[in-house]
Amino acid sequence: MQHPPSVINSSLYIIRPYTLQDEDAVYEICNKTCDDGLDGTDIFPEYPRLVGDKFVGGFLTLSPDYSFVIDDGDGLCGYILAVLDAKAYLSKYEAAWLTEMCAKYPAPNKSDGSSLTPAEEIIIGFHNYKRYLPANLYNSLPSIVRMSLLMRVTDLSVPKRMMACALSALKANGSTGAYCEVNVGDKHIMNMYTGLGFLQIPMLDEYSDEVVVLGRPL
């Protein structure tokens, strides 16, 4: 016997293409989900756009055509951003976005030997950026995706629908698969992607030991 659900979700979710007017809201969602799905705004009080600049700014600026947002009636509550061709995107990222970020956020001077703050670690990452896109990854999974949802989204069909939008757009334009990068400690985010059919991709030793690559063929 199947029992009725204990909670009935009556929210009406609307998924639509990203527009430039959504940028601030997407940045805010990024801040509110950057701590393994939880609000990390207080971690970077001195740099309110730093996390967004790291995780979503490049997508929104260089690949807006494959970006989608979702509205639950109370405002935007999530996004999924995608890149059709990772190699072409990363070339633009290095030439344009990364150059802009290094100018915006000067490298911290730690000559006194003090530890880096979480914000400074991100800033150092801009200045010490190293592209890693091995041929075996790119040849089978040439696209990139990144998705975040606020915790108020409890309908399990929502991430499936959002991912379907992005992957359908990628596949329609010739992609054979997509991958994403997840910090090893982000168990909630990892579970979200694996629940959507993404599997861990074995990487070479020189890839960051702090990041897991998950992929899904199309």
Beta strands, then each sheet from edge to edge (+ up, - down):
strand 1: 14-17
strand 2: 68-71
strand 3: 76-83
strand 4: 143-149
strand 5: 177-183
strand 6: 199-200
strand 7: 211-217
sheet 1: 1+ 2- 3+ 4- 5- 7+ 6-
end
